């Protein structure tokens, strides 16, 4: 297995606890990934999704299953794992994502790391195609995450009883 390691950090002008809560919802997680579509919720922390990836004329679709594998609200950390295979010629992949949300000034810093596992048997040509696609997808996901969280309406909590 060959692993591509990527990371990204962004600042979001929102409360860190609110951000953490939003990112515990599989619908929100899938919605921030460009080209991804939620196909089915399979549990409160698990889902099935499809993602269209590629550059220019090189496009493929991946079908996958994802689940939140760890969540610590006190530390505002969580992990997500997605496994899937290509509908066409790309090799099957497994993506592990870890995130940590830390208070910063009037908002929060979101740090994300992504480990993309690909079969070693995948050719160097496949890696030459997959690496830039994965890097571009992480960049676009980070920008979309920031935009969607900052534009989302904050629903006030009900008064305590």
Secondary structure as the mmCIF struct_conf table of DSSP 4:
data_model
#
loop_
_struct_conf.conf_type_id
_struct_conf.id
_struct_conf.beg_label_comp_id
_struct_conf.beg_label_asym_id
_struct_conf.beg_label_seq_id
_struct_conf.end_label_comp_id
_struct_conf.end_label_asym_id
_struct_conf.end_label_seq_id
STRN STRN1 UNK A 2 UNK A 12
BEND BEND1 UNK A 13 UNK A 14
HELX_RH_AL_P HELX_RH_AL_P1 UNK A 16 UNK A 22
TURN_TY1_P TURN_TY1_P1 UNK A 23 UNK A 24
BEND BEND2 UNK A 25 UNK A 25
HELX_RH_AL_P HELX_RH_AL_P2 UNK A 26 UNK A 31
TURN_TY1_P TURN_TY1_P2 UNK A 32 UNK A 32
BEND BEND3 UNK A 33 UNK A 33
TURN_TY1_P TURN_TY1_P3 UNK A 34 UNK A 35
STRN STRN2 UNK A 36 UNK A 43
TURN_TY1_P TURN_TY1_P4 UNK A 44 UNK A 45
STRN STRN3 UNK A 46 UNK A 55
TURN_TY1_P TURN_TY1_P5 UNK A 56 UNK A 57
STRN STRN4 UNK A 58 UNK A 72
TURN_TY1_P TURN_TY1_P6 UNK A 73 UNK A 76
STRN STRN5 UNK A 77 UNK A 86
BEND BEND4 UNK A 87 UNK A 90
HELX_LH_PP_P HELX_LH_PP_P1 UNK A 91 UNK A 92
STRN STRN6 UNK A 93 UNK A 104
TURN_TY1_P TURN_TY1_P7 UNK A 105 UNK A 106
STRN STRN7 UNK A 107 UNK A 118
TURN_TY1_P TURN_TY1_P8 UNK A 120 UNK A 121
BEND BEND5 UNK A 122 UNK A 122
HELX_RH_AL_P HELX_RH_AL_P3 UNK A 124 UNK A 151
BEND BEND6 UNK A 152 UNK A 152
HELX_LH_PP_P HELX_LH_PP_P2 UNK A 153 UNK A 160
#
